[in-house]
Amino acid sequence: MLKKITLNGKRVPVPVPIKTLAEALQWVERHLLRPDHTITRIELNGQDVELDTQGQIKRPATPMLEDTELRLQMDSPTDICVQTIDALRNLGTGVGRNLKPVAVHLWEYKGHKIPAEADMVLEDIQLLVELYEHVMVLMDKRIDVSNALQLQRQIIKAHSALNLAAQSQDWKGVAKVLLNQLETPILELANELSSLQRAVFEVEADKNFERKRLQK
């Protein structure tokens, strides 16, 4: 039976008999999981545990032995929001560096298949759009996101135009969209995300202050 769990990098002894993975997660959720946190990663003996489409573990009856290594990561909505903002900012910086050289290459390109470096930029922009949407969903309702939403709309519009031009093999059109529609919002993205992150920290600090005040 399971003896210890590693929770957010810290070893936690298990004082009750736990025979399966499902029992281990139930015990953690009942006794160790804070109300505002959720389990975001499960690693069993060095391998990530897959979840089904409903977010349930696929192997709940996996036996827990004395030497089983079970690692869990718990995060709050604020943690997830900050991590996603960091990922989005890093991706946006990387995309921004590649816009001009890719656009210059596409302007002279005569081939029928999109160049590999341009295809990678389009894939990164697709991921950027998805991450941006995720960030907006996670944002606390008390935070003003009007500027961020305006940037999001510009990026989504440019992304749609990019896809249309690429599907038509209009490489000059792709280059124009990269420079005329996407470059400005991408350059503004890092500053806006930094402002959002500061706002997230301020709201979290206010929550902690109010929580401590109520406890007193």
C-alpha positions in Angstrom: 0.0 0.0 0.0 1.0 3.6 -0.7 3.3 5.1 2.0 4.0 8.6 0.6 2.8 11.2 -1.9 4.8 14.0 -3.4 2.5 17.1 -3.4 3.8 20.2 -5.2 7.3 18.9 -4.6 6.9 18.1 -0.9 6.8 14.6 0.5 3.6 13.8 2.4 3.2 10.6 4.5 0.0 8.6 3.9 -1.3 7.5 7.3 -4.2 5.4 6.0 -4.3 2.2 3.9 -4.6 3.2 0.2 -4.7 0.4 -2.4 -5.6 2.2 -5.7 -4.9 5.4 -7.6 -8.6 6.4 -7.2 -8.4 6.0 -3.4 -5.2 8.1 -3.3 -6.8 10.9 -5.2 -9.9 10.8 -3.1 -7.8 11.0 0.1 -5.8 14.0 -1.2 -9.0 15.8 -2.3 -10.6 15.2 1.1 -7.7 16.0 3.4 -5.1 18.0 1.5 -6.7 19.9 -1.3 -7.6 23.6 -0.5 -11.1 24.7 -1.6 -9.7 27.1 -4.2 -7.2 24.6 -5.7 -7.4 21.8 -8.1 -5.2 18.9 -9.1 -3.6 19.9 -12.4 -1.1 17.1 -12.9 -0.8 13.4 -11.9 2.5 11.5 -12.4 2.8 7.8 -11.5 6.2 6.2 -11.4 7.6 8.9 -13.7 4.8 8.8 -16.3 2.0 11.4 -16.6 -1.4 9.8 -16.0 -3.9 10.3 -18.8 -7.4 11.6 -18.3 -10.5 10.9 -20.3 -12.6 13.6 -22.0 -14.4 14.2 -18.7 -11.2 14.8 -16.8 -11.4 11.4 -15.0 -8.3 9.1 -14.7 -8.3 6.3 -17.2 -6.8 3.7 -14.7 -8.5 4.3 -11.4 -7.9 0.8 -10.1 -4.1 1.0 -10.6 -2.6 -0.7 -7.5 -0.6 1.4 -5.1 2.4 -0.4 -3.7 4.9 0.6 -0.9 7.4 1.8 -3.5 4.9 3.5 -5.8 6.0 7.1 -6.8 2.9 9.3 -7.0 3.4 13.0 -7.7 0.6 15.5 -7.8 0.5 19.1 -8.7 -2.1 21.4 -7.1 -2.8 24.9 -8.4 -5.3 27.6 -7.8 -7.1 29.5 -10.6 -4.7 32.4 -9.9 -1.6 30.0 -10.3 -3.0 28.7 -13.6 -3.8 32.2 -14.8 -0.3 33.5 -14.1 1.3 30.4 -15.6 -0.8 30.8 -18.8 0.0 34.5 -19.0 3.7 33.7 -18.8 3.4 31.1 -21.6 1.4 33.5 -23.8 3.9 36.3 -23.3 6.9 34.0 -24.1 5.1 32.7 -27.2 4.1 36.2 -28.3 7.7 37.3 -28.0 8.9 34.4 -30.1 6.3 35.0 -32.8 7.1 38.7 -32.9 10.8 38.0 -33.6 9.9 35.8 -36.6 7.3 38.0 -38.3 9.6 40.2 -40.4 12.1 37.6 -41.7 9.2 35.2 -42.5 7.3 38.0 -44.3 10.4 38.9 -46.4 10.9 35.3 -47.4 7.2 34.9 -48.4 7.2 38.1 -50.4 9.7 36.5 -52.9 8.5 32.9 -52.5 7.1 31.2 -55.7 6.5 27.7 -54.4 3.2 25.9 -54.0 3.7 24.6 -50.5 4.1 26.9 -47.6 7.7 27.1 -46.4 8.4 25.3 -43.1 9.4 28.4 -41.2 6.2 30.1 -42.2 4.1 27.1 -41.4 5.7 27.1 -37.9 4.7 30.7 -37.4 1.1 30.0 -38.4 1.0 27.1 -35.9 2.4 29.3 -33.2 -0.2 32.0 -33.9 -2.9 29.3 -33.7 -1.5 28.3 -30.3 -1.3 32.0 -29.3 -5.0 32.5 -30.1 -5.9 29.4 -28.0 -3.8 30.5 -25.0 -5.2 34.0 -25.2 -8.8 32.7 -25.1 -7.8 30.5 -22.1 -6.3 33.6 -20.3 -9.5 35.6 -20.8 -11.6 32.8 -19.3 -9.4 32.6 -16.2 -9.3 36.4 -15.5 -11.0 37.5 -12.3 -14.2 39.5 -13.1 -12.8 42.5 -11.1 -10.0 43.0 -13.5 -10.4 45.4 -16.5 -9.7 43.4 -19.6 -11.0 45.9 -22.2 -7.6 46.6 -23.7 -6.7 42.9 -23.7 -10.0 42.0 -25.4 -9.3 44.6 -28.1 -5.9 43.1 -28.8 -7.5 39.7 -28.8 -10.0 40.7 -31.5 -7.2 42.2 -33.7 -5.1 39.0 -33.4 -8.1 36.7 -34.1 -9.0 38.8 -37.2 -5.4 38.7 -38.4 -5.3 34.9 -37.8 -8.4 34.4 -39.9 -6.9 36.5 -42.7 -3.7 34.5 -42.5 -5.5 31.2 -42.9 -7.5 32.4 -45.9 -4.4 33.7 -47.6 -2.4 30.5 -46.9 -5.2 28.3 -48.2 -5.2 30.3 -51.4 -1.4 30.0 -51.6 -1.3 33.8 -51.7 2.1 34.1 -50.1 2.3 37.9 -50.6 -1.1 38.1 -48.9 0.3 36.2 -45.9 3.3 38.5 -45.7 1.0 41.6 -45.8 -1.2 40.2 -43.0 1.9 39.4 -40.9 3.3 42.9 -41.1 0.1 45.1 -41.5 -2.4 43.3 -39.2 -0.4 41.2 -36.8 2.8 42.9 -36.0 1.3 45.8 -34.0 -0.9 43.8 -31.7 1.9 41.2 -31.2 4.3 44.0 -30.2 1.7 45.4 -27.8 0.9 42.0 -26.3 3.8 41.7 -23.9 3.1 45.0 -22.2 -0.6 44.3 -21.9 0.0 40.9 -20.4 2.4 42.4 -17.9 -0.3 44.8 -16.8 -2.8 41.9 -16.5 -0.4 39.9 -14.4 0.1 42.8 -12.0 -3.7 43.2 -11.8 -4.0 39.4 -11.0 -1.4 39.7 -8.2 -3.2 42.8 -6.8 -6.6 41.1 -6.7 -5.0 38.0 -5.1 -3.4 40.2 -2.4 -6.8 41.9 -1.7 -8.3 38.4 -1.3 -5.6 37.3 1.1 -6.0 40.5 3.1 -9.8 40.1 3.3 -9.4 36.4 4.2 -7.1 37.2 7.1 -9.3 40.0 8.3 -12.3 37.7 8.4 -10.3 35.0 10.3 -9.4 37.6 13.0 
